[in-house]
């Protein structure tokens, strides 16, 4: 039986630290109020020369190093981003070149903040079907370049960064299952307008009017998204733990999309999960969209909060709407 395991994690955060004090004047908010609203104290923004592929390459290389894995052993590259280097070709191809991987399949996934788990599910399926043995899954986001810095709903939330994992399939017949137990994906297109970039695609191409009206920047209906996200992710967590016959109290670490500090706390409390088991990097890095989950996962692994045999829950939600959960025995 082929079991799919996470054998390495890595992340990259730009060096530029943007504290609340820097963005507060434009939003007419105090730094303390921003932290109360979001749980964020600082975020990282990319330097002018940095693009999504640059950050993904560093995160990918760190994951390869952690896995003691050569780039030449990678059989597929899946990259999640809502901020690609360009419309096409895929950012994943730039990562393949930058890491010096073989001429293996490399493609992007666009599932908003849920993209990392969508990519993880695809990689798991590729490995279990025999198409690949070792896969790199990376999420990289430069959200700072799609922000209207006077829009309170978005400007105070988002940061930039990248996170990566290496998955490997191994034949294992031992009774103690270690690896990915399951991943469940969801979507509800009836709420697609809650978070979006209105122009720049084939529906509404970018125009001078769109630029003037800031319609090329991120727009979000935060209150509605908060209510729906909490409800959907809570339901999805209960579904996956029930499927595998465990309860939330069995989880050693819970790693969720770092959307907002209030959402993280609210979900943990509703599920009866001790907050000490909740991975959180939101205060330091802000909301890095699809990269936030692997960044938080890497932080938990390197911080010694995840050990072999631990049950780890992964969860995300984002535009589309999309949401997903995963259960891993480390």
Secondary structure, 3 states (H helix, E strand, C coil): CEEEEEEEEEEECCCEEEEHHHHHHHHCCCHHHHHHHHCCCEEEECCCCCCHHHHHHHHHHHHHHHHCCCHHHCCEEEEECCCCCCCCCCHHHHHHHHHCCCCCEEEEECCHHHHHHHHHHHHHHHHHCCCCCEEEEEEEEEHHHHCCCCCHHHHCCECEEEEEEEEEEEECCCCCCCEEEEEEEEECHHHHHHEEECCCCCCCCCCHHHHHCCCCCEEECHHHHHHHHHHHHHHHHHHHHHHCCCCHHHCCEEEECCCCHHHHHHHHHHHCCCHHHECCCHHHHCECCCHHHHHHHHHHHHCCCCCCCCEEEEEEEECCCEEEEEEEEC
